[in-house]
Amino acid sequence: MEQQQNWSTELYKGLEVHVAPLKKERKTGNLWDYTVRICEPAADSSAQSDLLTASGDDGDYASEEEALAAGFEKGYALVDQLEEDR
């Protein structure tokens, strides 16, 4: 079953970092992961207009808040990498 994604957005170095925490489908425990999208300002985070999309990492986060924080940390690192590559 596909989960509804609730995106949180922050502006970082002129780009929008969108993060959606996702609850993992596990029988034991409530674990979380995230998805990150990097877009130009005012772009729709659910559209294919993103500059970069990344799934979570190998971590299991105990709460939605932890997953959200980890997602923004990864998003900032992705923006930094995009800047270096330009």
C-alpha positions as CSV (number, residue, x, y, z in Angstrom):
1,M,0.0,0.0,0.0
2,E,1.4,3.4,-1.0
3,Q,1.8,5.9,1.8
4,Q,0.6,9.5,1.7
5,Q,3.7,11.7,1.7
6,N,3.6,14.8,3.9
7,W,6.4,17.0,2.6
8,S,8.3,19.5,4.8
9,T,10.2,22.2,3.0
10,E,13.2,24.4,3.8
11,L,15.1,26.8,1.6
12,Y,18.8,26.1,1.5
13,K,21.4,27.9,-0.6
14,G,18.7,29.0,-3.1
15,L,17.1,25.6,-3.5
16,E,14.1,24.0,-1.8
17,V,14.8,20.8,0.2
18,H,11.7,18.7,0.5
19,V,11.7,15.9,3.0
20,A,8.9,13.3,3.6
21,P,9.3,11.0,6.6
22,L,8.0,7.5,5.8
23,K,6.9,4.8,8.3
24,K,8.5,1.5,7.5
25,E,6.2,-1.5,7.1
26,R,7.6,-3.8,9.8
27,K,5.9,-6.1,12.2
28,T,8.3,-5.2,15.0
29,G,8.6,-1.7,16.2
30,N,7.7,1.6,14.7
31,L,10.7,2.6,12.5
32,W,10.9,5.5,10.1
33,D,12.9,6.4,6.9
34,Y,12.6,9.4,4.6
35,T,12.6,10.6,1.0
36,V,14.4,13.8,-0.1
37,R,13.7,16.0,-3.2
38,I,15.7,19.0,-4.2
39,C,13.8,21.5,-6.4
40,E,14.1,25.0,-7.8
41,P,12.1,27.4,-5.6
42,A,8.3,27.2,-6.1
43,A,8.4,23.8,-7.9
44,D,6.0,21.2,-7.0
45,S,7.7,18.6,-4.8
46,S,5.5,15.8,-6.2
47,A,6.3,16.7,-9.8
48,Q,9.1,15.4,-12.0
49,S,10.7,18.8,-12.0
50,D,13.0,18.0,-9.2
51,L,16.8,18.4,-9.6
52,L,17.6,15.4,-7.5
53,T,15.7,12.7,-5.6
54,A,17.1,10.4,-2.9
55,S,15.7,7.7,-0.8
56,G,16.6,7.4,2.8
57,D,19.7,5.8,4.1
58,D,20.4,2.5,5.9
59,G,19.4,4.0,9.2
60,D,16.2,3.1,11.1
61,Y,14.8,6.1,12.9
62,A,12.7,5.7,16.1
63,S,10.4,8.6,15.3
64,E,9.1,10.7,12.5
65,E,11.0,13.7,13.9
66,E,14.3,11.8,13.8
67,A,13.7,10.8,10.2
68,L,12.7,14.3,9.2
69,A,15.9,15.7,10.8
70,A,18.1,13.1,9.1
71,G,16.3,13.8,5.8
72,F,17.1,17.5,6.0
73,E,20.7,16.7,6.9
74,K,21.0,14.5,3.8
75,G,19.2,17.1,1.7
76,Y,21.6,19.9,2.7
77,A,24.6,17.6,1.8
78,L,23.0,16.9,-1.6
79,V,22.6,20.6,-2.3
80,D,26.2,21.1,-1.3
81,Q,27.2,18.4,-3.7
82,L,25.2,19.9,-6.5
83,E,27.0,23.2,-5.9
84,E,30.4,21.6,-6.1
85,D,29.4,19.8,-9.4
86,R,28.3,23.1,-11.0
